[in-house]
């Protein structure tokens, strides 16, 4: 959705620029912006950040600080920060972008809806659900009002709100939103479209979360069939579906099937995105979990470590997804009784999560409980009890 709206904005902004001289400036800015987007889509965040900052500086110098081009550049730079888990840097950029769009186009414009949606994504990623939900709903209302209830962008808003409800365990609400989103996309784009494939994948994830594997599997399979037919068998979307279907088979204890699908996802992502991409790290982490479950400990440890190295290089040492990898490796060592290796990994994972998401985020609960388990295993009862109390306090918070 984000890139589609960016292209929509380019057309809109071209209509605003009257003179050929301005068009020349616009073309220069647009070329820099497109370069930033290309790097972002490839996961080359450090390079994307440098280029996006250049685009922002160019827009401010050329069009002034309150122009729509500036708002667009702010949005792109914020997206780059957001994907790296640099939420504190992303938030003020999204807010400034939103303010400019509201001033330029009014409060009910589709571009305002996009900015609201992106800001909601930021809060959702941090577990700030009460802040995210009204923004998603306002974005949805604007999109429906300006583009109509059956526009594909409405489906995107519905799916994002469904992700929010899914994270909160509001599965029935999420299910109804996914059903409506899927209906809109099938009607607007046809039954065999990449957007339909992605929606089916996300819908399947909802059922997998609830261990409703019989309902999830056919949705994954249909999603996979569409993606392979429309995009080819080596497209990253195919890898995404394979990765998730693999997780379903792993949950069912079908390790051979899970391993084969995850290995195929790894090959696709490595070739399409490069061996240093964060998706490759996810594939390696998932494969490590599959090997771990089968007692292939040496192979599992190797893959956990490879995944960790790639993640840290691709996303930086403080990304919340890195905390997941650290916890996985720590849990692996904990179950093997390698306590000296376990403790620093859990502590670093907790520190990263606290810094990125806050000291009361639900993602901390399992990490705290696992570290408490380590402390009990090493007769550090008081420290274990303190962590357990903190975990219970976090779980009691209404969100």
C-alpha positions in Angstrom: 0.0 0.0 0.0 2.7 2.5 0.9 4.5 2.4 -2.4 1.2 2.5 -4.3 0.2 5.7 -2.4 3.7 7.2 -3.0 3.1 6.7 -6.8 -0.4 8.3 -6.4 1.2 11.2 -4.6 3.7 11.7 -7.4 0.9 12.1 -9.9 -0.9 14.5 -7.6 2.1 16.6 -7.0 2.9 16.8 -10.7 -0.5 18.5 -11.2 0.4 21.1 -8.5 3.6 22.1 -10.2 3.0 24.7 -12.9 6.2 25.9 -14.5 8.8 23.9 -16.5 11.5 25.1 -14.1 9.5 23.6 -11.1 9.1 20.4 -13.1 12.8 20.2 -13.5 13.3 20.5 -9.7 10.5 18.0 -9.1 12.1 15.5 -11.5 15.4 15.8 -9.6 13.7 15.3 -6.2 11.6 12.4 -7.5 14.7 10.6 -8.9 16.3 10.8 -5.4 13.1 9.6 -3.8 12.7 6.6 -6.1 16.3 5.6 -5.3 15.5 5.7 -1.6 12.4 3.6 -2.2 14.3 1.0 -4.2 17.0 0.6 -1.5 14.3 0.4 1.2 12.5 -2.4 -0.8 15.8 -4.3 -1.0 16.3 -4.0 2.7 19.4 -1.9 2.3 18.4 0.4 5.1 21.6 2.3 5.8 22.0 3.3 2.2 18.3 4.0 2.0 18.5 6.3 5.0 21.3 8.4 3.5 19.4 8.8 0.2 16.1 9.5 1.9 17.7 12.3 4.0 19.1 13.7 0.8 15.6 13.7 -0.8 14.2 15.4 2.3 16.9 18.1 2.3 16.3 18.6 -1.5 12.5 19.0 -1.0 12.9 21.5 1.9 15.4 23.6 0.0 13.4 23.5 -3.3 9.8 23.7 -2.2 9.8 25.0 1.4 9.3 23.2 4.7 5.5 22.8 4.4 5.2 21.3 0.9 3.6 18.0 0.1 7.0 16.8 -1.3 8.5 17.3 2.1 5.7 15.3 3.7 6.3 12.5 1.3 10.0 12.4 2.0 9.3 12.5 5.7 7.1 9.5 5.3 9.7 7.5 3.4 12.5 8.3 5.9 10.1 7.4 8.8 9.3 4.1 7.1 13.1 3.3 6.9 13.5 4.1 10.6 10.4 2.1 11.5 11.6 -1.0 9.8 14.8 -0.8 11.7 13.0 -0.5 15.0 14.1 3.1 15.4 10.6 4.2 16.6 11.7 7.3 18.5 13.2 8.7 15.3 10.2 7.6 13.1 7.4 9.1 15.2 8.1 12.8 14.9 8.6 12.4 11.2 5.3 10.7 10.7 3.6 13.4 12.8 5.2 16.2 10.9 4.2 14.5 7.6 0.6 14.1 8.8 0.4 17.8 9.8 1.7 19.0 6.4 -0.7 16.7 4.5 -3.7 18.0 6.6 -2.7 21.6 5.9 -2.1 21.0 2.1 -5.1 18.8 1.3 -7.5 18.9 4.2 -8.3 16.3 6.9 -10.3 13.9 4.7 -7.7 13.4 2.0 -6.4 9.9 1.1 -2.8 11.1 1.8 -3.9 12.0 5.3 -5.3 8.5 5.6 -2.0 7.0 4.6 -0.1 9.1 7.1 -2.5 8.1 9.8 -2.1 4.4 8.8 1.7 4.6 8.9 1.6 6.3 12.4 -0.8 3.6 13.6 1.6 0.9 12.3 4.4 2.5 14.4 2.3 2.4 17.6 1.1 -1.2 16.8 4.7 -2.4 16.4 5.4 -1.0 19.9 2.3 -2.7 21.4 0.7 0.7 22.0 -2.7 -0.6 20.8 -4.9 2.1 22.4 -3.0 4.7 20.4 -3.0 2.7 17.2 -6.6 1.7 17.0 -8.2 5.2 16.7 -5.7 6.1 14.0 -6.4 2.9 12.0 -10.2 3.6 12.3 -9.8 7.2 11.2 -7.7 6.2 8.3 -10.3 3.6 7.3 -13.1 6.1 7.5 -11.3 8.6 5.3 -10.3 6.0 2.8 -13.9 4.7 2.6 -15.3 8.2 2.3 -12.8 9.4 -0.4 -12.3 6.3 -2.4 -15.4 4.2 -1.8 -16.1 1.1 0.4 -14.8 -1.3 -2.3 -11.5 0.3 -3.0 -8.4 -2.0 -2.5 -6.9 0.6 -0.1 -9.9 0.0 2.1 -8.9 -3.7 2.2 -5.4 -2.7 3.3 -6.8 -0.6 6.2 -9.1 -3.5 7.2 -6.1 -5.9 7.2 -4.0 -3.6 9.3 -6.8 -3.2 11.8 -7.2 -7.0 11.8 -3.4 -7.4 12.6 -4.0 -5.1 15.6 -6.9 -7.2 16.9 -5.0 -10.4 16.3 -2.2 -9.1 18.5 -4.7 -8.4 21.2 -6.3 -11.8 20.9 -9.5 -10.3 19.5 -9.8 -13.1 17.0 -13.5 -12.9 16.0 -13.1 -9.2 15.2 -10.0 -9.8 13.2 -11.7 -12.7 11.3 -14.6 -10.5 10.2 -12.2 -7.8 9.0 -10.1 -10.3 7.0 -13.2 -11.7 5.4 -14.3 -8.3 4.2 -10.8 -7.4 3.0 -10.6 -10.6 1.0 -14.0 -10.0 -0.5 -13.0 -6.5 -1.6 -9.7 -7.6 -3.1 -11.2 -10.5 -5.0 -13.9 -8.2 -6.4 -11.5 -5.4 -7.3 -8.5 -7.4 -8.5 -9.8 -10.8 -9.4 -9.3 -14.2 -7.7 -5.6 -14.5 -8.8 -3.9 -11.3 -7.8 -0.8 -10.8 -5.5 -2.9 -8.7 -3.1 -5.3 -11.6 -2.8 -2.5 -14.0 -2.1 -1.1 -11.8 0.7 -4.5 -11.4 2.3 -5.1 -15.1 2.2 -1.7 -15.6 3.9 -2.5 -13.1 6.6 -5.9 -14.7 7.1 -4.2 -18.1 7.5 -1.9 -16.6 10.1 -4.9 -15.7 12.2 -6.1 -19.3 12.2 -2.6 -20.6 12.9 -2.3 -18.3 16.0 -5.4 -20.1 17.3 -4.0 -23.6 16.4 -6.9 -24.0 13.9 -4.6 -25.7 11.5 -7.2 -27.3 9.4 -8.7 -23.9 8.5 -5.3 -22.3 8.0 -3.7 -24.8 5.7 -6.0 -24.5 2.7 -5.7 -20.7 2.9 -1.9 -21.0 2.8 -2.1 -23.4 -0.1 -4.4 -21.1 -2.1 -2.1 -18.2 -1.4 0.9 -20.1 -2.5 -0.7 -21.3 -5.7 -1.7 -17.7 -6.6 1.7 -16.3 -5.8 3.5 -18.9 -7.8 1.2 -18.6 -10.8 1.2 -14.8 -10.9 4.7 -13.9 -9.6 6.7 -17.0 -10.4 8.1 -19.7 -8.1 11.1 -17.6 -7.0 9.4 -14.4 -5.8 9.8 -13.2 -2.2 6.0 -13.4 -1.6 6.2 -17.1 -2.4 9.0 -17.4 0.2 6.8 -15.6 2.8 3.9 -18.1 2.3 6.3 -21.0 2.4 7.8 -19.7 5.6 4.5 -19.5 7.3 3.2 -22.8 6.0 6.4 -24.3 7.3 5.6 -22.9 10.7 2.2 -24.5 10.6 3.8 -27.9 9.8 6.3 -27.5 12.6 3.5 -26.8 15.0 1.9 -30.0 13.9 5.1 -31.9 14.4 5.5 -32.5 10.6 9.2 -31.7 10.6 10.2 -33.1 7.3 7.5 -31.1 5.5 8.4 -28.0 7.6 12.1 -28.3 6.8 11.6 -28.7 3.1 9.4 -25.6 2.8 11.7 -23.5 5.0 14.7 -24.6 3.0 13.0 -23.6 -0.2 12.0 -20.2 1.3 15.7 -19.7 2.3 16.9 -20.4 -1.3 14.3 -18.0 -2.7 15.1 -15.2 -0.3 18.9 -15.6 -0.7 18.7 -15.4 -4.5 16.1 -12.7 -4.7 17.2 -10.4 -1.8 20.8 -11.4 -1.1 22.4 -13.4 1.7 22.5 -10.5 4.1 18.8 -9.7 4.0 16.8 -9.8 7.2 14.3 -12.3 5.6 17.3 -14.7 5.1 18.0 -14.3 8.9 14.3 -15.2 9.6 14.5 -18.3 7.4 17.7 -19.4 9.2 16.2 -18.8 12.6 13.1 -20.8 11.6 15.2 -23.7 10.3 17.2 -23.6 13.5 14.0 -24.1 15.4 13.0 -27.1 13.2 16.4 -28.7 13.7 16.2 -28.0 17.4 12.8 -29.7 17.7 14.3 -32.8 16.0 17.3 -33.0 18.3 19.8 -31.8 15.6 21.5 -29.6 18.1 24.8 -28.8 16.4 23.0 -27.8 13.2 20.4 -25.8 15.2 23.1 -23.8 17.1 25.0 -23.0 13.8 21.8 -21.7 12.2 20.8 -19.7 15.3 24.2 -18.0 15.3 24.2 -17.3 11.5 20.7 -15.8 11.8 21.8 -13.6 14.7 24.9 -12.3 12.7 22.8 -11.4 9.7 20.1 -9.8 11.7 22.5 -7.6 13.6 24.2 -6.5 10.4 21.0 -5.9 8.5 18.9 -4.2 11.1 21.4 -2.9 13.7 22.2 -4.0 17.2 19.0 -2.6 18.8 16.2 -3.9 16.6 13.4 -5.7 18.5 13.5 -8.6 16.0 17.2 -9.1 17.1 15.8 -9.6 20.6 13.7 -12.5 19.3 16.8 -14.2 17.9 18.8 -13.7 21.0 16.0 -15.2 23.1 15.8 -18.2 20.8 19.5 -18.9 21.1 19.3 -18.3 24.9 16.4 -20.7 25.3 18.3 -23.3 23.2 21.3 -23.0 25.7 19.0 -23.0 28.7 17.4 -26.3 27.7 20.9 -27.8 27.3 22.0 -26.5 30.7 24.6 -24.1 29.3 23.8 -21.4 31.8 26.9 -19.3 31.4 26.0 -18.8 27.7 22.3 -18.3 28.5 22.3 -15.4 30.9 24.0 -12.7 28.8 21.8 -13.5 25.8 18.5 -13.1 27.8 19.8 -9.9 29.4 20.7 -8.4 26.1 17.3 -9.5 24.6 15.5 -7.9 27.5 17.5 -4.7 27.3 16.8 -4.3 23.5 13.1 -4.9 24.0 12.9 -2.4 26.8 14.7 0.3 24.8 12.7 -0.3 21.6 9.2 -1.1 23.0 9.2 0.1 26.6 9.5 -1.6 30.0 5.9 -2.9 30.1 5.6 -4.5 26.6 4.0 -8.0 26.4 7.0 -9.2 24.5 9.0 -9.0 27.7 6.9 -11.5 29.6 8.4 -14.7 28.2 11.9 -13.3 28.3 11.6 -12.5 32.0 10.0 -15.8 32.8 12.8 -17.7 31.0 15.5 -15.7 32.8 13.7 -16.5 36.0 13.8 -20.1 35.1 17.6 -19.8 34.7 17.9 -18.2 38.1 15.9 -20.9 39.7 18.1 -23.5 38.0 21.1 -21.8 39.5 19.6 -21.3 43.0 19.1 -17.6 42.6 15.6 -17.7 44.0 15.2 -14.1 45.0 16.2 -12.8 41.6 13.9 -15.3 40.0 10.9 -14.2 42.2 11.5 -10.5 41.3 11.4 -11.3 37.6 8.3 -13.5 37.9 6.5 -10.7 39.8 7.5 -8.2 37.1 6.2 -10.6 34.4 2.9 -11.0 36.2 2.5 -7.3 36.5 3.0 -6.8 32.8 0.5 -9.5 32.0 -2.1 -7.7 34.2 -2.0 -4.5 32.3 -5.0 -3.8 30.1 -4.2 -2.8 26.6 
